[in-house]
Amino acid sequence: MMQEITAYRCSDGSIHSDEIKAKAYEDDLLGQELDGFLRLFELDITRNQEFKGILCAMRKRPEILKAAQIIISILED
């Protein structure tokens, strides 16, 4: 007998059986990428300030998406 299951695939292809854990994993991925992007600016700020800025930005996903799309468009031209 086959049993239907529900799974959640994240942006990196990883599979999770729990939606909450999948969303938390996606948040971790986004945080890591934003951290790497922020470090490109070579700002003279504390790690605490970096963390606070990243958390603030993570609450603005539509704005991040729009800015990222514009940046990609500029860089690809």
Secondary structure, DSSP 8 states (H G I E B T S, - for coil): -------EE-TTS-EES-HHHHHHHHHHHHHHHHHHHHHTT-----HHHHHHHHHHHHT-HHHHHHHHHHHHHHHH-
